[in-house]
């Protein structure tokens, strides 16, 4: 007997339309074709997020003493206990040769692993997120979002070692993600994009004619330049197509930016909300976030001393206690973010299940400006979590942090054997679920 299949297959980019409104649908079971097989099966996209906290975390309050799944919760992990099975705490990791221009220069290379940041002759390399953008080529309005809690620098670096500017205003990010321009604004944006494309065509033609007259080293430098031009041209062409597509509508009021730059927790919370909306509507799949750390006193009850000063506590117990107030507040926001990601259903799993979330710092001990023994948490993304992984020994015996980058890239479908200073393709004990 034959069964009549009446289930209708919906596109991942299906919209509800009416009266001039386009409402993006969330992930629905109907987006998986009935009786679909193999490549025809629609699956939610995999995503990557990386958060760096520039002043680190007090290690004794974070790292468990015992390895494996039965570790005892430390003060900071106690805050995340409801999500214990959704993340792994990883110790024994660092990049090689991170001594640089100053004690905080290692922030430049947290996602790249380039050596000697900021010293004469230093040139950064591509960051993990940008490698994923290049290889995965996500079909989203924004191939990536590079965000900062308050500044303009980002964790993202292109293949030429250029830092990509960060967005730091949740209200502006929300507007770009979800608010439609007027017809006149859309036409003007298209004209600007088209004009930019024609300029690139002219530059490219002149550069190619010039190449015939140059020697070998100059031709190599010119080729690097043309590669950047071609990349920008592709981005412009993709941007032209997205200008014509309706933006998703969300039942959320546009956020109002937190004016007080010292209210780091409120600013972080607002940015987390926007990130989740961006992922949920498939407006982007790759996000980096410089989560900050600054000199003045943050607006947190119980904190009266400058944050940077507290991070250089010199083992002063009073400073460590006050520092823990700040870092506990940060972990409460991380806990809230995990809850938001888990609260979005995608098929029989959650947004967190389909998002690799890398959280950590460029400093293992900010008080000593040490870039070894980095605090690293890996959450979500379809890994088997709930454990403390000791990836390497302490100090000089650390395992390369870039090994984790290779592991993540391969897990997301990017077939690489090396990244930066990596020496292996995996972190032992880190397995897919």
Residue, then its C-alpha position, 0 to 999 in steps of 0.5 A: x500500500x502506498x502512503x500519500x505524502x502531503x507534507x509541503x517542503x518550505x524553503x529555509x528562506x521562506x517569508x510570510x508576505x502581506x500588506x507590504x510586510x515580509x516576515x522571516x520564518x524560523x526553522x520549521x520541521x516543514x523545511x525538511x522534505x518528506x522522505x528526503x535523502x542524502x544531500x536533499x535533507x535540509x539541515x540548519x546551518x552551522x555557525x561560529x562565534x568567538x568572544x575574547x575578554x581582554x583582561x582574562x579571568x582569575x584562573x583559580x576561580x575558573x579552572x577545575x583541579x580535576x580533569x574529565x566529566x566529574x570535575x568540581x565546579x569552581x566559583x565561575x563555573x558554578x554560575x554556568x552549572x545549568x548548562x554544564x552539559x553544553x560546554x567544555x572547559x579546556x586548560x593547557x593551551x596557548x599560542x607560541x611566541x606571543x611576547x610582543x610590543x606590550x603586555x596586552x599585544x597578544x590580543x592582536x593574535x588571539x584568533x590568528x596565532x601569528x608570532x610576536x604581535x606588534x614588534x617591528x616587522x610584525x604582520x598579522x595573518x588571517x583569523x579563524x573566522x575569516x578563514x571560515x568565511x572564505x571556505x564556507x562562503x555563507x549565503x547570508x546578508x552579512x558574511x560575518x559580523x565583527x563586533x566590539x563592546x565599545x571600540x573599533x578594533x575587532x578580532x578579525x583579520x583578513x588574509x593580508x593581515x589587515x584588521x577589519x573594523x568592528x561595529x559597536x552600536x547595537x542600535x546600528x547593527x539592528x538597523x542594518x539587520x532588520x530595518x528596511x530603507x525607503x525606496x529612494x535609500x535602496x536605489x541610492x545604495x544600489x547606485x553606490x554599490x554599482x559605482x564602486x564596482x565600476x571603479x574596481x573594474x578600472x583599477x583591475x584593468x590598469x593593474x593588470x597592464x602594469x603587471x607586465x612591466x614589473x619584476x618578480x617581487x613587485x608582481x607578487x605584491x601586485x597579485x596580493x593587491x589584486x586578490x584583495x580587489x577581487x575579494x572586494x568585487x565579489x563582496x560588492x556583487x553579493x551586496x547588490x543582490x542583498x539590497x534587493x531582498x527584504x530584511x527579516x522582521x522581528x517582533x522586537x523593539x529596536x534597541x537603544x544604545x547604553x550611553x554610559x560606556x562604563x556600564x559594561x554589563x548592560x552594553x554586553x547584554x544588549x549586544x548578546x541580544x542582537x547577536x542571537x537575533x542575527x543568528x536566529x534569522x540567518x542574517x549571519x553565521x559567523x560572529x567575533x566579539x571583543x568583549x572588552x576590559x578597560x582602565x576605569x571603574x566599571x559600573x558594577x555594584x561592589x566595584x570601586x577600583x579601576x578594572x585594569x588595576x584590579x587585573x594586575x592584583x599582584x595576589x592582593x586578596x582584596x583586589x582579587x575579591x573585587x576583581x571577582x565581582x566583575x568577572x562573576x558579572x561577566x559569567x552571568x551574562x555568558x550564562x544568560x547568552x547560553x540560555x538564549x541560544x538554547x531557547x531557540x529551537x531548530x528542528x529537534x535541536x537548538x540554536x546552541x547545538x548548531x553554533x560553535x561558541x569559543x570563549x576565552x582570553x589572550x591572557x592566562x594571568x593578566x597580573x603577570x601579562x602571561x599569555x600562557x595557560x589561556x582560559x578557554x571555554x568551548x560551548x555548543x556546536x554539536x560537540x560532546x561536552x560536560x568535561x574539563x579537558x586538559x589539552x597540555x601541560x602548564x606553562x612552557x608545556x602548553x599545547x598549541x591553541x591553534x590546534x583547537x582552531x584546526x579541530x573547529x574548522x574541520x568540525x564545521x566542514x573546512x578540510x584543513x591540516x594546519x592553521x597558524x602555529x598549529x602542530x596537530x589537527x585535534x584536541x584529544x578528548x574533544x569529540x562530536x556528539 
